[in-house]
Every structure is written in structure tokens, then in C-alpha cells.
Amino acid sequence: MFRKAVNRLLNRARVVLASKRSVKFNHNIFCRRMACTDSVYKDIGEFRVFAWSISGIETSVVIKKPADGFSCCFDMGYSNRQTVSCDDVLISHGHMDHIAAVPQHIKKRELQGLRPASYYVPEHLIQPLTEACSQFYIMSENTPHLKTPQIYAVKPDEKIKLRRSYHAVAFPTVHRVKSQGYMVYHTKRTLKSEFMELPPKEIGAMVQKGVNVHDRISIPEIAYTGDTTFEVFTNSPYTTPADLLKVKLLIVEATYMNDDCDYDERVSQARQWGHIHLSEIYENAELFKDVENILLIHMSDKYSVKYIEEKVYENIPESLQNKIHISTLAKDRYI
């Protein structure tokens, strides 16, 4: 009997130890998964950027600002954990590699118990995108948010209220179809110059009396061009927004980067398809003197990661050497 009791105790001890080992093992898996997820972000200045982009395949760019919790997503050609976390999605144009994942994004957010996201699109896309979501609702039969998606039309120069103290402004771009980019601004309060020398107590007393002691300034933080030709930077055919070349982070396509023909022919080929050739950015490096960081996305799928890195870094102008970043995440992981 004593022997049986001892065996029971030993068995219980084995179960406890096994469960502890299991917990530890699962914890390690969790940590590895989290590290892997975290590694898909690129740290650029104040921002963390998840840039998944291959020309003609899929493009979605998530921006996060850890300092204040701001986040948004540009385009929705690909929906995964990073994009699903975004409440605000700004769509540049109607090509499938930039918009096709909207219904999937809606479904995944509903599945995770998240409130419906807001989708901002060029005004001509309202009806077709709403109808597409409606058709997916009919097919799925179990995703109510697809029936009434929160899709909003945005015209160039129109202001979009985003979360926290941020807003976006659309601007026209030059592509083969109607398209637009977006600039994101952060509005801050600053003390008016006439009150700078006053002691805090005196300023506080003035505030209590209803005196407006602050100015509000809007800082251009992020610009996203979507698909466009280089003409978006040169006042042709539209006027280039004054702040486009003053942002902290410019996300711009560089679809082509071949060097098998002369400059004029490269530019002509790129513009024929409504895109930018890398050499246009390098030849006009002076334009970007006030831009803090430039992230190149949307490279053609015909280029390998090695080829992209070689072409970007071998001829980079000195003035851009500390500004240029490239996103090859999708090329690294795309199957």
C-alpha cells in the first residue's frame, strides 16, 4: 500500500514537471513568433514601417509612431496581422494589387472583434468597392460588416480626420488610372510668442480666464505617393503640394531600376506604364534636400533582392546616402 502511494506521488510529480516543461516550451515558441512578427517592421526615424510591396502583386504599408500610438495603413493589396490592426486605410487607386484585400481586411477585423475600419478612397471608387464588399457578403453569409463597409470618398486637397491629433490630405498623382497620394499631418499646440517669457503660474491664470495662449501648427510627417510617374514632384500636370518635399518620411515607388538603356529611354518606359524609374530620383536628388527619409517600395517582381540592393546603393548620390531605405520584405518572403 505504501508503495502504491509513493507511485501515485511520483506520477503526479511527473505530470507537474511535464506541464512546466510544456509551458516553458510554448512560451519560447511564443517569444520566437513575436520576435519574427516584430522583425517585419523597419525602423525609420520616428516611425516603424511594415512595407509589403511588389509591383503588380500586392502593396500595403503600415505606419506606426510609437511615441504617441499613431498608426495608419496605405493601400490594401495584402491583409495580414499588421494591416488588420489599422483603423484607418487610405487607398491610392483601384488596381487590384492596391485594393483587392479590403473585403478580407473587413472580415479579419470582425473575426478579431475589432470595430469596423474606415477606408478612404478616390471618389470614383466608392460605388464599385461597396458593391464588391456586398458581393463578398452574399458569398460569405456570415460577415455583416461587409454589408455596410465604412468607405468614404476623398477628393484631392480634402482633409481627412484621423485618430489622435493627425489628419491627412489627398493630392493627385500621375498614373494610368485616376490616382492620388496622401500626406499625413500632426497638429501640435505651441505657446504663442508673446507669452514665452511669462512664468507658468501667470500663463495658467490666463488660461483659466479663457485667454487663448496657444497656436496650433500642422507638421507634415508622412507622404505616400502610391503608383505615379516622377511628374508628381515637378508640377506637371498638377501643382506639386508645397509640403510633399518637406516630410519626415516620403514613401515613394521605384518600380523600375534597369540600366540596359540610356536615361531618356528608361524614363520613357517607366512613364509609359505610369511609374518611376530609380534614376529619376537620383538625377533629381536636390529636390529631396528637405525630406528626412525616403522609403522606396513597389519594385518590379522581375528584380531579385540582390539586384535591387545593388542598383539602389551602387549609384546613390551622396546627398541621399543617409536618407534612402528600401523595402524588400515581400520579395524576401513571397512564395
C-alpha atoms as one frame of an Amber mdcrd trajectory, in Angstrom:
protein
   0.000   0.000   0.000   2.832   2.325   0.900   4.461   1.503  -2.426   1.255
   2.397  -4.313   1.008   5.762  -2.539   4.612   6.559  -3.434   3.985   5.657
  -7.087   0.926   7.929  -7.153   3.004  10.810  -5.779   5.747  10.160  -8.339
   3.236  10.108 -11.180   1.767  13.423 -10.031   5.259  14.919  -9.856   5.962
  13.755 -13.425   2.716  15.371 -14.648   3.585  18.670 -12.930   7.129  18.663
 -14.319   5.865  17.776 -17.786   3.338  20.599 -17.648   6.034  23.061 -16.558
   8.268  21.956 -19.408   5.303  22.327 -21.763   4.578  25.850 -20.518   8.227
  26.803 -20.907   8.371  25.327 -24.402   5.194  27.104 -25.501   6.484  30.357
 -24.018   9.649  30.039 -26.081   7.616  29.425 -29.216   5.524  32.482 -28.415
   8.634  34.624 -27.948  10.111  33.434 -31.226   6.883  34.162 -33.036   6.693
  37.627 -31.514  10.306  38.326 -32.470   9.572  37.175 -36.009   6.489  39.393
 -36.177   8.409  42.341 -34.770  11.214  41.871 -37.300   8.929  42.645 -40.225
   8.926  46.304 -39.169  11.594  48.683 -40.378  12.613  51.497 -38.027  12.899
  54.750 -39.949  13.352  57.906 -37.910  10.368  58.264 -35.558   8.373  55.595
 -37.365   8.020  51.840 -37.529   7.097  50.745 -41.026   5.660  47.480 -42.313
   6.056  47.836 -46.077   4.800  44.855 -48.043   5.052  45.766 -51.696   5.757
  44.110 -55.028   4.666  45.875 -58.201   1.571  44.263 -59.706   1.331  41.692
 -56.891   0.482  43.288 -53.524   1.052  46.576 -51.740   0.144  47.553 -48.174
   2.183  49.905 -45.999   1.547  50.215 -42.261   2.956  53.196 -40.373   3.251
  53.286 -36.587   4.612  56.051 -34.386   5.499  54.517 -31.007   5.917  57.918
 -29.331   2.174  58.642 -29.384   0.496  55.472 -30.679  -0.491  56.827 -34.091
  -0.943  54.296 -36.895  -2.485  54.072 -40.343  -2.267  51.948 -43.473  -1.705
  52.997 -47.064  -3.377  50.745 -49.664  -4.830  47.315 -49.042  -3.485  44.844
 -51.558  -2.463  42.481 -48.770  -4.153  41.804 -45.442  -2.272  40.239 -42.544
  -1.827  40.762 -38.793  -0.036  44.066 -39.275  -2.628  45.613 -41.581  -5.599
  44.230 -39.641  -4.577  46.292 -36.605  -5.104  49.551 -38.539  -8.326  51.533
 -38.078  -7.655  53.912 -40.981  -6.825  52.754 -44.506  -6.026  55.252 -47.254
  -6.396  53.844 -50.785  -4.468  55.415 -53.673  -6.213  53.862 -56.701  -8.265
  50.946 -57.952  -5.676  48.500 -59.277  -6.111  45.125 -57.613  -2.643  44.970
 -56.090  -3.577  48.065 -54.051  -7.227  47.443 -53.143  -8.243  43.786 -53.537
  -7.720  42.843 -49.868 -10.305  45.322 -48.483 -13.052  42.646 -48.052 -10.544
  40.332 -46.387  -9.415  43.147 -44.075 -13.040  43.760 -43.052 -13.598  40.061
 -42.387 -10.439  39.620 -40.333 -11.166  42.646 -38.157 -14.694  41.384 -37.489
 -13.298  37.955 -36.636 -10.998  39.538 -34.052 -13.782  41.598 -32.508 -12.374
  44.914 -33.770 -14.588  47.822 -34.720 -15.043  48.459 -38.456 -12.140  50.291
 -40.049 -12.524  53.420 -42.170 -11.483  53.188 -45.825 -10.709  56.427 -47.675
 -10.723  56.153 -51.459 -10.778  58.329 -54.586 -14.422  59.271 -55.070 -14.927
  57.234 -58.267 -14.181  54.020 -56.331 -16.974  54.361 -53.774 -19.633  52.500
 -55.742 -17.541  49.633 -57.182 -15.764  48.924 -53.885 -19.028  48.999 -51.926
 -20.605  46.619 -54.448 -17.587  44.301 -54.282 -17.903  44.116 -50.496 -21.625
  43.455 -50.884 -20.934  40.512 -53.194 -18.477  39.064 -50.686 -21.163  39.457
 -48.009 -23.582  37.449 -50.161 -20.984  34.717 -50.705 -19.768  34.501 -47.107
 -23.242  34.797 -45.487 -21.631  35.469 -42.097 -19.803  38.814 -42.222 -22.287
  41.629 -41.517 -19.643  44.356 -41.734 -19.185  43.559 -45.430 -22.786  44.606
 -45.963 -22.192  48.126 -44.670 -18.465  48.917 -45.056 -17.271  52.319 -43.888
 -15.938  53.621 -47.201 -15.500  57.360 -47.677 -14.840  59.367 -50.835 -11.877
  61.725 -50.727 -11.101  64.393 -53.307  -7.679  65.989 -53.833  -6.966  68.699
 -51.235  -9.691  67.291 -48.988  -8.841  66.873 -45.302  -9.314  63.503 -43.571
  -9.602  63.438 -39.778  -7.539  60.591 -38.423  -7.059  59.296 -34.891  -5.427
  61.406 -32.223  -4.177  64.794 -33.435  -3.496  63.687 -37.001  -5.130  64.385
 -40.331  -4.387  63.504 -43.941  -4.742  65.454 -47.167  -5.112  63.802 -50.571
  -3.203  65.046 -53.612  -3.430  63.986 -57.282  -0.789  61.694 -58.749   0.027
  60.672 -62.327  -0.763  57.048 -63.147  -2.564  55.102 -65.882  -5.807  55.372
 -63.937  -7.192  58.028 -61.588  -4.981  58.012 -58.533  -3.967  60.048 -55.532
  -1.405  60.122 -52.773  -1.741  61.247 -49.176   0.139  63.493 -46.772  -0.273
  62.959 -43.047  -0.003  65.933 -40.692   0.408  66.092 -36.925  -1.221  69.091
 -35.258   0.525  70.394 -32.143  -0.133  73.207 -29.710   2.670  75.699 -29.141
   2.776  78.655 -26.803   2.277  81.950 -28.609   5.455  84.004 -28.856   4.053
  86.907 -26.804   3.637  84.601 -23.793   7.031  82.873 -23.974   8.637  84.957
 -21.253   5.776  84.755 -18.747   6.024  82.497 -15.670   3.913  79.287 -15.754
   1.592  80.466 -12.976   0.688  83.609 -14.883   0.051  81.629 -18.054  -2.128
  79.194 -16.086  -4.174  82.063 -14.682  -4.709  83.460 -18.187  -5.891  80.049
 -19.405  -8.417  79.897 -16.547  -9.749  83.279 -17.661 -10.314  81.932 -21.161
  -7.334  83.578 -22.862  -6.079  81.600 -25.857  -2.348  81.330 -25.226  -1.587
  78.665 -27.828  -1.113  78.463 -31.583  -1.856  75.280 -33.479   0.684  74.190
 -36.062   0.401  71.305 -38.503   3.625  69.432 -39.172   3.934  67.401 -42.407
   5.071  63.989 -41.199   4.445  61.363 -43.885   3.786  61.378 -47.628   2.702
  58.358 -49.656   2.625  58.623 -53.446   1.115  55.276 -54.402   1.692  54.498
 -58.076   2.792  57.554 -60.035   5.271  58.957 -62.505   8.014  61.288 -61.336
   5.935  64.200 -62.610   4.192  64.279 -59.230   7.318  66.099 -57.974   7.687
  68.534 -60.883   4.389  70.443 -61.084   3.232  68.530 -64.164   0.387  68.149
 -64.884  -0.691  69.037 -61.328   0.829  71.508 -58.899   3.130  69.679 -56.504
   1.879  70.132 -52.904   4.138  72.541 -51.028   4.744  70.083 -48.174   5.356
  66.979 -50.281   9.102  67.560 -50.256   9.287  68.612 -46.604   8.049  65.493
 -44.829   9.849  63.356 -42.281   9.122  60.212 -44.297   8.425  60.024 -48.021
   7.160  56.644 -49.246   7.620  56.545 -52.998   7.537  53.878 -55.645  10.629
  52.908 -57.655   9.133  50.277 -59.914  11.963  50.210 -62.442  15.729  50.274
 -61.937  17.237  48.615 -65.018  20.302  50.221 -66.624  20.312  48.475 -70.018
  19.447  51.644 -71.959  20.100  55.387 -71.732  18.404  57.671 -69.212  15.778
  59.098 -71.562  14.676  55.659 -72.695  14.439  54.393 -69.098  12.273  57.350
 -68.137  10.089  56.934 -71.207   9.496  53.243 -70.485   8.625  53.917 -66.855
   6.214  56.741 -67.673   4.535  54.656 -70.354   3.321  52.390 -67.544   2.662
  55.202 -65.072   5.662  54.533 -62.843   9.005  55.925 -61.650  12.492  54.796
 -62.611  15.047  54.893 -59.798  17.394  57.010 -61.892  14.808  59.832 -61.948
  15.064  60.091 -58.175  18.856  60.065 -58.285  19.098  62.555 -61.147  16.878
  64.948 -59.188  18.368  64.362 -55.738  18.391  68.091 -54.972  14.574  68.066
 -54.893  14.669  65.927 -51.749  17.052  68.072 -49.692  14.361  68.835 -47.090
  12.991  65.294 -46.843  14.325  63.445 -43.798  13.854  59.859 -45.015  12.805
  58.180 -48.264  11.414  54.648 -48.388  11.469  53.015 -51.830   8.695  50.487
 -52.463   6.842  48.760 -55.328   9.870  47.356 -57.154   9.120  45.107 -60.109
   8.845  41.397 -59.381  11.371  40.694 -62.126  14.167  42.004 -59.880  15.809
  39.876 -57.196  16.548  41.289 -53.745  20.257  41.249 -54.586  19.679  43.162
 -57.831  17.526  45.755 -56.052  20.133  46.339 -53.348  22.920  46.648 -55.915
  21.069  49.159 -58.087  19.901  51.256 -55.146  23.279  51.528 -53.421  25.852
  51.429 -56.212  24.970  54.826 -57.726  23.275  56.579 -54.832  24.021  60.334
 -54.710  25.906  61.496 -51.637  23.035  63.738 -50.555  20.704  60.725 -50.363
  23.035  58.194 -48.744  21.632  58.644 -45.245  18.032  59.072 -46.409  17.272
  56.146 -48.693  15.674  52.970 -47.325  14.334  50.048 -49.331  11.612  47.544
 -48.605  12.289  44.045 -49.900  10.245  42.298 -47.204   7.662  40.939 -49.636
  10.386  39.805 -52.048  12.151  38.024 -49.175   9.024  36.185 -48.044   6.772
  35.978 -51.082   6.226  32.459 -52.381
